[in-house]
Amino acid sequence: MKLGKVILLTAFVANLLFASETVLIKEMKNMRDGMNQINDGFFYHKKEKIIQGLKLVKDANKIFKTQADVKKYLPKKVKHMFGLSYSTAKKIDININKMEKLIKQDKFSKASDTYVNIIKSCTSCHTIVRDW
């Protein structure tokens, strides 16, 4: 009976870990897709494509809305750096909002500068997570 409970508990914990990882992978793919749409929008001067890409990135970034959320997704060896990752996620939100305003004003050059800041934020967090 105890063995059955241990197996059940182990399966439950493994399922929770897998679910968290699956959510992270899904949202990272959504961020990538959004960034690709933004790129395409700039390349082909498609304002609507940029706006759609920004929405995808903004929605995907919502999984990092609190420090506890960020900590949940970080690998064990870098969990202590959750504050940096959290502030990076907040910078992404700020720059997305800034870009949305600039795009609506047809200030594409300034919007592209802000887009570079989003890329830098992504790279900064990935540097932590991937131990680059």
N, C-alpha and C positions, 0 to 999 in steps of 0.2 A: 504494500500500500504506500509506504514512504517513497519507494522508488518511482511509483506512478506519479506522486505529487511532485517529486524532483523533476521528472521528465516534463510534466505539464508546465511547471514553473519555468524551466529552461526554454521550452518552446514559446511560452508567452513573452519572455524577455527577448528572445531572438526575433520574434515577430515585431516587437516594438522597435528594436534597433533597425530591422530591415525596413519598416515603415518610415522611420525618420530618414534613412538613407535614400529611400525611394522618392520621398518628397523633395529632398535636397537636389537629387539628380534631375528630377522633373523641372523644378524651378530654375536650376542652372541652365538647362536646355532652353527654357522659355526666355531667360535673360539673353542667352546667345542668339536666339532667333530674333529677339527684339533689337539687339545690337546690329545684327545683319540687316534688318529692315531699315534701321536708321542710316546705316552705310549706304544702302541702295537708294534711299531717299535723297541723300546728299549727292550721290553720283549721278542720278537721273533727274535731279531737281523735282522731286515728288514730295511736296509738303505733307500730303496725307500719309504717305508711307513713313515719314519721320515721326509724325504724331502717333501712328499705330505702333511703331517700334518703341516709342517712349512709354506708351501705355503698357505694353508687354513687360518691359523692364521694371516699371513701377509696380505692377501687380506681382511679379515674381519676387521683388525685393521685400514684399510684405512679410515674408517668412522670417525676416530679421527685425521685426518691429520692437522687440524688447531685448535687453541684454541676456535674459534667460533663454530666449529663442536662439540667439547667436551661439550661446554656450552649448546648447543642445546639439548643434550641428558641427561644431568644431571637433577635429580629432583630439583624442585624449592628451597627446603630447603638447598641444598648443592651446588647450582650454583656458589656461591662465591669461591668454592674450585676447580674451573675448571683448574687452573694453575697446581695443584698437579696431577689431573687426566690426563692432557695433558702430563706432564713430564713422567708419568707412561706409557702412550701409546708410547712415544718416546723410553723409556727404553725397551719396548717389541720389537720394531723395531730393536733396536741396538742388543739385545740378539738373535733375530731371525737371523740376518745377521751373527753374530758371530757363532751361531750354524751351519748354512749352511756351513761355511768354515771348522769348526771342523769335521763335518760329512763327507765332501768331502775328508778330510785328514785321515779318519778312526780313529779319536780321540774321541771315544765314551764316555769315562769316563769324559773328559773335557766338552764334549757336554752335558752330563747329568747334570753336575754342572750348566751349563748355562741354561739348561731347568728349573732347580729349581729357577733360578732368574726370569724366565718368570712367573712361578707360583706365586712367591712372588709379582711380579708387578700386576698380576691379582687380587690377594688377597688384595693388598694395595688399588686398585681402588674400589673393591667391598666393602671394609671397609668404604670408604667414601660414596659411593652411597647407601649402605644398612644400614648405621648408626650402624655398629657393635660395 
